[in-house]
Every structure is written in C-alpha cells, then in structure tokens.
Amino acid sequence: MARNKKLKKHGQGKRSHSKSGIYACILAFLSLSVLGGITALAFVYRGDAASYIGGLGVVAIALGILGLRFSLRGLKEKDKKTLFSKLGIALNGIVLLLFFFIYLEGF
C-alpha cells in the first residue's frame, strides 16, 4: 500500500502565506520609503518645500491605511500563514503613528 506523499502530519496540507499580508508589507515599505523621501526633501529645503511634498505625504498616509486594511483582511484568510499580516499591521501602524506625530509637531 503506497503512502500519499502530499499529506503532512495528521493529514494537513502545506499552508502558504496570505497574499493580502504580503501586499500589506509591500504597501508598508512603499509608505515608509515615501515618508523617508519627503522627510529628506524637507530637510534639504529647510522646511520651505513645495506643496507636492504635502501631497506625497497624503499619498503615503493613504498607502498606510490601505496596507492596514490588507493586513486585517489577511488575518481572516483561512488555512494561511499570518506572519506577513502581523508584520503589515506593525509596519503600517508605525507609519500612521509617525505621520500622527508629525501632524502634532506642526501645532
């Protein structure tokens, strides 16, 4: 009697990573990159940066919020690994907190 080699311990198949979690991590790194770029430009221009810098900041915030939504969606996927979803929650949360602190510093 031949054994089925595709089955793992106790008949469980191989689990893959959540695609939504992977997308969330990609969005987090994009948002962090935009944040780093606009911060560097603000230092170079000594605070007199053009208005498109603010527009890029809004885009980075939108990427962070979208990444957070993808992270939460990735946690709900069944039979998937949640490492990237949890990492996406942490990174996108950090991005949004950084923007919140930048906003508070403006007052």
N, C-alpha and C positions, 0 to 999 in steps of 0.2 A: 504494500500500500504506500503510494508516494505521498509525501507531505506537500502541502501548498506553501511554497517559499515566500509568497507575498504577504502572508499573515505574520503579524508580530506576536508578541507575548499576549496571551489571552484573547487572541483574535482581533486585536486593534490594528488598524492600518496606520500608515505613516501620516503624521499631521504636517501640514505646511504652514508657512507664515501667512498672516492675514494681509491681503492686498491693501485693504484700507489703512492698516497700520504702517505699511511701507510707504504709501502715498503721504501719510501724515508726517513721517520722518523727513521725506523729501521736501514737503512744504515748510517744515520747521527749519531745515538747513537753508532753504531759499530765503525765508523770512529773516533768519539770523544774518545771512550774507547782506541782504538789503539794509538791515539795521547797522551793521558794521560799516558798510559803504557810505551811508548818509551821515553817520557819526564822523567818519574820517573827513568827508567833504565839509561838514560844519566846522571842524577844527581848522581845516585848510583855509576856509573863507572867514574864519574868526567870527562866526555867528551871523555873517551877512550873506548867507547862501540864498540862492534863487528860490522862487516859490515851488519849483518842481521837486525840491528836496522834501518839502512837506507832503506833496502828492505821493512821492515814493514811500514816505512813512505811512500814509494811509493804506497804500497797497500792501505794505509789509504787515500792517495790523490785520487787513482782510485775509492775507495768507495764513496768519496765525490762528484766526478764528476758524477758517476753513480746515486747517490742519487739526484743530481741536475737535471739530465735528467728525472728521475722518477717523481720529483716534477712538472716539467713543463708539462710532459705528463698528470699528474693528474689534472692539471688546465684545460686541454682541454676536459676532460670527461664531457659528458652532463648529466644533472639531478643527479649530485653527489655533496656532500658537499666538500668544498675545504679547510677546516681547516688544515688537515694534509699536504696537498700540500703546503700551505703557510708556515706552520711550518717547513716543509722539506726544502724549499728554504732558510729560515732564518738560520737553523742549518747547512746545508751543505755549505752555503755561509760563515758562521763563520769559519767552519773547513778549507775551502780553503784559507780564509784570514789569519788564524793562520799559516798555512804552508807557505804562501807567506811571512809573516813577519819573520818566522824562516829562510827562504831562504835568505831574505835581511840581516838578522843579521849575516849570515855567511860571508858576504863580508867585 
